[in-house]
Amino acid sequence: MVLGSLAPTPLRLPEVERRLVRRRPRTPARLSAVASCWLGRDHPLANNEWKLDASVGLLERALERCLGGLG
């Protein structure tokens, strides 16, 4: 799992990968938890904090589409 446009180079998310390999999220709350589990290692520049929230939302949406919906 990789996000672009958040750092000078693509940002790999091994935490997200591990959680997806262990168990497929079956509820919106679990999907949200998986999508946001990488946030502890972020260091946004001033006035760019909004990109983190936006990226979590986009990651959630992408995961839902890739997993074929929840349930």
N, C-alpha and C positions, 0 to 999 in steps of 0.2 A: 504494500500500500504506500503510495507516494503522493504528496501534495506539492504543487508548484506555486509560484508567485508569492510565497511567504518568506522565502529566504533567498540568498544569492544563488543557491543551487537547490535542486529538488530535495524535498524533505521526506525521508523514509520514515514510516510509522510502524516500527516493529511491535510496539505495544498493541496496536490495533490488529496486526496480523496474528499475534499470539492469541488474542481473545477470540478471533474469528475461527482459528483452527481448533481451539478447545471446544467451543460450543456456538452454534448458530443462534443469534438473538431472535427471540420469538415474540417480543413485545416492543412497543415503541419506547418504553423506558429503558429497556436493555440495549436497544439499538443506539439510543442517545448516549448511554454510558460508554458503549464501545467507541462511538465516534468522538467522544470528548476525553477519553482516557490518556491521550498524549499531551494534554495541555500543561502538565506540570513542568515540562522542559522548554517552554516557550520563553522568548525574550524579545517582545515586540519593541520596535522603535517608537518614539513619542508620536502620538496621534495615529498609530497604526493598530491599536488594540482591537478595533472593530473587525480587523481581518481575521482574528482568531474566532470570534463568534460566527462570522460568515463562513469560514472554512469548516467549522464543525457542522453547521447546517447543510452545507454542500456535501460533506462527507456522509452525513446521515442519509441524505437523499440518494447519493450514489450507491451506498450499501443496500438500501432498501430495493433499489432497482436491480442491482446485481444478484441479490438473494431471492428475487422473485416475489417480493412482498413479505409480510410477516404472517406467522401462523402456520 
